[in-house]
Amino acid sequence: MSRKAVLILAALIILVIAAVAASPLLALHSLRSAARSGDVAQLDRTVDFPAVREDLKRQLQGQLATRVQSDRELTSNPLADCSTRISMNTFASAR
């Protein structure tokens, strides 16, 4: 391969790496400017709110289950078990 071809290939690789590195920053800038200007449509296009909501529900359920299982007082209390189940169902049915 000629020296010129190697330089072009290296430049292309650097450009791809720069684009991949800049992508999150550009997305963050877009989110910030949409939030500051109150552009709800842009926020809705940028953020997958149903996916965020589902992920938050899973995280809250996991944290609740972990805390309940690690607390001896809660594991031996039947009312705590009932309230934990109610909380889990509330997270599961939340929109």
Z-matrix of the N, CA and C atoms (Angstrom, degrees):
N
C 1 1.434
C 2 1.533 1 108.01
N 3 1.315 2 115.01 1 138.88
C 4 1.460 3 118.43 2 -178.26
C 5 1.523 4 110.70 3 -75.08
N 6 1.296 5 114.22 4 163.33
C 7 1.472 6 120.56 5 -178.95
C 8 1.537 7 110.48 6 -62.89
N 9 1.315 8 116.40 7 -38.08
C 10 1.463 9 121.19 8 -179.70
C 11 1.530 10 110.74 9 -63.99
N 12 1.317 11 117.41 10 -41.10
C 13 1.467 12 122.02 11 179.51
C 14 1.531 13 110.42 12 -66.07
N 15 1.312 14 116.83 13 -38.87
C 16 1.465 15 121.34 14 178.86
C 17 1.524 16 109.87 15 -65.12
N 18 1.334 17 117.35 16 -42.64
C 19 1.459 18 121.01 17 178.75
C 20 1.531 19 111.88 18 -64.44
N 21 1.335 20 116.30 19 -40.69
C 22 1.472 21 120.18 20 178.05
C 23 1.525 22 110.03 21 -64.86
N 24 1.319 23 117.19 22 -44.14
C 25 1.462 24 121.26 23 178.47
C 26 1.532 25 110.89 24 -62.39
N 27 1.312 26 117.26 25 -42.73
C 28 1.467 27 120.92 26 178.23
C 29 1.524 28 110.81 27 -63.57
N 30 1.329 29 117.39 28 -40.96
C 31 1.464 30 121.13 29 178.47
C 32 1.524 31 110.56 30 -64.09
N 33 1.329 32 117.24 31 -40.98
C 34 1.461 33 120.57 32 178.05
C 35 1.526 34 111.47 33 -64.29
N 36 1.312 35 116.93 34 -41.33
C 37 1.461 36 120.88 35 178.45
C 38 1.524 37 110.26 36 -63.51
N 39 1.323 38 117.14 37 -42.54
C 40 1.470 39 120.86 38 178.45
C 41 1.522 40 110.63 39 -63.67
N 42 1.331 41 117.69 40 -40.98
C 43 1.462 42 121.12 41 178.28
C 44 1.527 43 111.83 42 -63.26
N 45 1.321 44 117.19 43 -41.37
C 46 1.470 45 120.83 44 178.91
C 47 1.526 46 110.03 45 -65.06
N 48 1.315 47 117.19 46 -43.84
C 49 1.467 48 120.68 47 178.92
C 50 1.533 49 110.29 48 -62.99
N 51 1.327 50 117.16 49 -41.34
C 52 1.465 51 120.58 50 178.84
C 53 1.530 52 110.87 51 -64.54
N 54 1.329 53 117.04 52 -40.50
C 55 1.465 54 120.38 53 179.38
C 56 1.524 55 110.85 54 -65.19
N 57 1.315 56 117.29 55 -41.45
C 58 1.467 57 121.24 56 178.99
C 59 1.529 58 110.04 57 -65.95
N 60 1.322 59 117.27 58 -39.35
C 61 1.458 60 120.72 59 179.95
C 62 1.524 61 111.56 60 -70.89
N 63 1.317 62 118.18 61 -33.82
C 64 1.469 63 121.87 62 -177.16
C 65 1.525 64 112.60 63 -81.36
N 66 1.300 65 118.38 64 -20.69
C 67 1.466 66 121.50 65 -175.23
C 68 1.527 67 113.62 66 -56.84
N 69 1.329 68 120.58 67 -48.72
C 70 1.466 69 119.43 68 178.08
C 71 1.532 70 112.75 69 -62.78
N 72 1.317 71 116.31 70 -35.52
C 73 1.464 72 119.33 71 179.24
C 74 1.528 73 110.90 72 -66.64
N 75 1.319 74 116.87 73 -40.27
C 76 1.461 75 120.07 74 177.72
C 77 1.525 76 111.15 75 -65.95
N 78 1.326 77 116.87 76 -39.36
C 79 1.468 78 120.57 77 178.03
C 80 1.527 79 110.19 78 -64.83
N 81 1.317 80 117.11 79 -41.90
C 82 1.458 81 121.22 80 178.36
C 83 1.528 82 110.74 81 -63.34
N 84 1.305 83 116.90 82 -42.11
C 85 1.465 84 120.91 83 177.58
C 86 1.528 85 110.52 84 -61.90
N 87 1.318 86 116.88 85 -42.43
C 88 1.465 87 121.04 86 178.69
C 89 1.523 88 111.13 87 -62.62
N 90 1.335 89 116.81 88 -44.23
C 91 1.466 90 121.17 89 177.86
C 92 1.527 91 111.19 90 -61.84
N 93 1.317 92 116.18 91 -45.86
C 94 1.455 93 120.73 92 -178.00
C 95 1.534 94 111.32 93 -63.84
N 96 1.304 95 117.10 94 -44.32
C 97 1.462 96 118.78 95 -178.63
C 98 1.524 97 111.03 96 -69.06
N 99 1.330 98 118.23 97 -36.30
C 100 1.466 99 120.69 98 177.24
C 101 1.525 100 110.69 99 -66.42
N 102 1.328 101 117.14 100 -39.98
C 103 1.461 102 120.49 101 179.72
C 104 1.527 103 111.04 102 -67.56
N 105 1.326 104 116.37 103 -42.25
C 106 1.462 105 119.77 104 -179.31
C 107 1.526 106 112.46 105 -66.55
N 108 1.336 107 116.37 106 -36.13
C 109 1.462 108 119.19 107 -178.22
C 110 1.525 109 112.10 108 -87.35
N 111 1.336 110 117.07 109 -6.84
C 112 1.463 111 120.58 110 -179.91
C 113 1.519 112 113.01 111 75.23
N 114 1.316 113 117.21 112 25.02
C 115 1.467 114 122.05 113 -178.95
C 116 1.526 115 109.58 114 -81.87
N 117 1.320 116 115.39 115 89.58
C 118 1.466 117 121.42 116 -176.65
C 119 1.524 118 111.00 117 -64.37
N 120 1.320 119 116.97 118 -37.93
C 121 1.471 120 120.31 119 -179.15
C 122 1.530 121 110.77 120 -63.10
N 123 1.324 122 116.92 121 -42.14
C 124 1.468 123 120.41 122 178.52
C 125 1.524 124 110.73 123 -65.72
N 126 1.317 125 117.52 124 -41.88
C 127 1.464 126 120.50 125 176.97
C 128 1.519 127 110.87 126 -61.30
N 129 1.326 128 116.24 127 -41.63
C 130 1.463 129 120.33 128 -179.97
C 131 1.531 130 111.27 129 -65.20
N 132 1.330 131 116.84 130 -35.02
C 133 1.469 132 119.74 131 177.63
C 134 1.520 133 111.44 132 -73.38
N 135 1.327 134 116.97 133 -30.70
C 136 1.459 135 121.42 134 -174.23
C 137 1.526 136 112.83 135 -85.37
N 138 1.341 137 116.86 136 -37.53
C 139 1.467 138 121.17 137 -174.30
C 140 1.525 139 109.60 138 -107.13
N 141 1.308 140 115.83 139 133.23
C 142 1.468 141 121.32 140 174.64
C 143 1.531 142 107.48 141 -88.62
N 144 1.343 143 115.40 142 82.62
C 145 1.461 144 120.78 143 -173.92
C 146 1.534 145 113.81 144 -59.19
N 147 1.344 146 120.28 145 -40.52
C 148 1.474 147 118.26 146 176.84
C 149 1.534 148 112.60 147 -60.04
N 150 1.322 149 117.50 148 -39.33
C 151 1.471 150 120.11 149 178.59
C 152 1.524 151 110.99 150 -67.41
N 153 1.342 152 116.68 151 -40.08
C 154 1.470 153 120.17 152 177.94
C 155 1.528 154 109.80 153 -62.73
N 156 1.319 155 116.07 154 -43.72
C 157 1.469 156 121.21 155 -179.53
C 158 1.534 157 110.44 156 -61.23
N 159 1.331 158 117.15 157 -45.70
C 160 1.470 159 120.43 158 179.57
C 161 1.524 160 111.33 159 -64.03
N 162 1.318 161 116.94 160 -40.10
C 163 1.456 162 120.04 161 179.33
C 164 1.523 163 111.19 162 -65.72
N 165 1.329 164 117.13 163 -41.18
C 166 1.460 165 119.87 164 177.27
C 167 1.524 166 111.48 165 -63.30
N 168 1.339 167 116.80 166 -40.42
C 169 1.473 168 119.33 167 178.07
C 170 1.523 169 110.70 168 -61.07
N 171 1.339 170 116.28 169 -44.62
C 172 1.469 171 119.46 170 179.38
C 173 1.526 172 111.15 171 -62.09
N 174 1.324 173 116.61 172 -41.69
C 175 1.465 174 120.03 173 179.77
C 176 1.522 175 111.47 174 -64.63
N 177 1.328 176 117.02 175 -44.65
C 178 1.469 177 120.09 176 179.41
C 179 1.526 178 111.24 177 -64.41
N 180 1.325 179 117.47 178 -41.77
C 181 1.460 180 120.22 179 177.69
C 182 1.523 181 110.71 180 -61.95
N 183 1.325 182 116.73 181 -42.30
C 184 1.464 183 120.49 182 179.70
C 185 1.512 184 112.20 183 -64.64
N 186 1.324 185 116.62 184 -43.02
C 187 1.465 186 119.88 185 178.57
C 188 1.520 187 111.39 186 -65.02
N 189 1.328 188 116.64 187 -41.87
C 190 1.459 189 119.97 188 178.92
C 191 1.527 190 110.70 189 -63.05
N 192 1.321 191 116.59 190 -46.33
C 193 1.466 192 120.03 191 -179.95
C 194 1.527 193 111.12 192 -62.06
N 195 1.314 194 117.13 193 -41.34
C 196 1.469 195 120.81 194 179.78
C 197 1.518 196 111.31 195 -64.37
N 198 1.323 197 116.42 196 -44.43
C 199 1.468 198 119.36 197 -179.65
C 200 1.525 199 111.74 198 -65.48
N 201 1.313 200 116.30 199 -40.89
C 202 1.465 201 119.48 200 -179.34
C 203 1.529 202 110.25 201 -66.31
N 204 1.327 203 117.17 202 -42.92
C 205 1.463 204 120.12 203 -178.40
C 206 1.523 205 112.23 204 -68.72
N 207 1.318 206 117.72 205 -28.59
C 208 1.461 207 119.44 206 -177.66
C 209 1.533 208 113.14 207 -88.26
N 210 1.317 209 117.93 208 -9.41
C 211 1.462 210 121.88 209 -179.09
C 212 1.523 211 109.53 210 -100.45
N 213 1.325 212 117.96 211 112.00
C 214 1.464 213 121.87 212 -176.99
C 215 1.521 214 112.39 213 -62.01
N 216 1.300 215 116.46 214 -36.79
C 217 1.461 216 120.11 215 -179.24
C 218 1.529 217 110.54 216 -64.58
N 219 1.308 218 116.46 217 -38.33
C 220 1.465 219 119.73 218 179.72
C 221 1.531 220 112.42 219 -74.16
N 222 1.329 221 117.64 220 -35.39
C 223 1.460 222 119.57 221 -178.45
C 224 1.528 223 112.05 222 -69.90
N 225 1.337 224 117.60 223 -25.17
C 226 1.459 225 119.71 224 -179.26
C 227 1.531 226 112.83 225 -95.82
N 228 1.314 227 116.95 226 -2.80
C 229 1.455 228 121.11 227 -176.87
C 230 1.533 229 110.02 228 -100.29
N 231 1.351 230 118.20 229 116.64
C 232 1.469 231 119.64 230 -178.42
C 233 1.530 232 112.80 231 -65.41
N 234 1.329 233 117.13 232 -31.19
C 235 1.471 234 118.71 233 177.50
C 236 1.520 235 111.41 234 -69.08
N 237 1.321 236 117.04 235 -34.07
C 238 1.460 237 120.22 236 176.74
C 239 1.524 238 109.93 237 -65.27
N 240 1.327 239 116.63 238 -38.98
C 241 1.456 240 120.35 239 177.58
C 242 1.530 241 110.54 240 -62.59
N 243 1.315 242 116.01 241 -42.51
C 244 1.463 243 120.74 242 179.07
C 245 1.529 244 110.69 243 -63.19
N 246 1.316 245 116.80 244 -45.63
C 247 1.463 246 119.62 245 -179.35
C 248 1.532 247 111.32 246 -67.50
N 249 1.327 248 116.61 247 -33.03
C 250 1.460 249 119.73 248 176.90
C 251 1.519 250 110.34 249 -64.83
N 252 1.325 251 116.39 250 -43.32
C 253 1.467 252 119.59 251 178.43
C 254 1.520 253 111.54 252 -63.36
N 255 1.333 254 115.86 253 -40.73
C 256 1.473 255 119.80 254 177.84
C 257 1.531 256 109.58 255 -62.63
N 258 1.326 257 116.39 256 -43.59
C 259 1.468 258 119.98 257 179.75
C 260 1.528 259 111.21 258 -62.93
N 261 1.325 260 116.44 259 -43.42
C 262 1.465 261 120.57 260 178.98
C 263 1.529 262 110.70 261 -61.01
N 264 1.344 263 116.11 262 -43.64
C 265 1.459 264 119.31 263 178.81
C 266 1.532 265 111.40 264 -66.68
N 267 1.307 266 117.09 265 -33.72
C 268 1.457 267 120.56 266 178.00
C 269 1.528 268 109.84 267 -65.52
N 270 1.337 269 117.13 268 -43.72
C 271 1.458 270 120.15 269 177.17
C 272 1.518 271 110.73 270 -62.91
N 273 1.335 272 116.28 271 -42.00
C 274 1.451 273 120.25 272 -177.11
C 275 1.520 274 112.47 273 -66.09
N 276 1.341 275 116.75 274 -34.09
C 277 1.452 276 118.87 275 -176.97
C 278 1.523 277 112.99 276 -92.86
N 279 1.318 278 117.89 277 -3.59
C 280 1.474 279 120.42 278 -179.76
C 281 1.518 280 109.67 279 -67.26
N 282 1.308 281 114.54 280 141.50
C 283 1.471 282 119.01 281 -178.77
C 284 1.451 283 111.72 282 -76.22
